[in-house]
C-alpha cells in the first residue's frame, strides 16, 4: 500500500511475521525501512530523514505503533542513506552499524556534504561493525547479512530466508543496478555480488531497494538488462 503524507511517500507491507514500513526521504528520494515483528522490537535500516518534518514522521510512526527501536543498520554509508543516523542515534540511543569497509565512506561524509550543500552531522558516539554472515537479531526475528560490495566498498544486504525478502540498499534496483562511478565502486565486483549473493536466492524473494520500487529475484533474472 502506497500513501502520501506531506509530500512524503510511505509503504506498509506485512509479511506473515514481519511488517516492513518504508519512507521515501531526503532530496535523493532514498528508501528508509523499519522492520518489526509481534514483539514490537524494531530495526531501522538506512535512516535517511534529513528535515524536522521527516524526523517527526519517523518518530510518529514508531510511537503510534508502540515500537521499540533496538538497532540502526546501514546497507552502506553514502550520504543519502545516513543523513538521519545522528538523529536516530541521539533519539533512541543507537549506534549506526555497518561493514568495516564502509568506515572510509562514513569519514568522507562532511566533505561530500559540502559538495551537495548539505550539512552532515556524524554520530558522536562511534559505530558498530557488522561482519559478513552475521545474524541480526531483533524480537524473535533474524536477518542474515550478505556481503554485496561494488556500489560501495562495504555494501551489505539483509536477507530473511523464511519470509523470502532482502533489503539490498543500492546494489540492485527494479530493472537496474547501483552506480559504480563513486569512490570505492567497481562494476565487475557489483555484478559478481548480485550474481553470487542475490540471484542465487529463491526467485520469489522480494528485493527492497534503496531507491524506487520493490522487485523480485525472479523478475530481475529474466528482465534486468545488466544481468543477461
Beta strands, then each sheet from edge to edge (+ up, - down):
strand 1: 2-5
strand 2: 8-14
strand 3: 19-25
strand 4: 30-36
strand 5: 41-45
strand 6: 68-73
strand 7: 96-98
strand 8: 127-129
strand 9: 135-138
strand 10: 141-147
strand 11: 156-160
strand 12: 165-169
strand 13: 172-173
strand 14: 176-177
strand 15: 206-209
strand 16: 215-216
sheet 1: 1+ 2- 3+ 4- 5+ 6+ 7+ 8+
sheet 2: 9+ 10- 11+ 12- 15- 16+
sheet 3: 13+ 14-
end
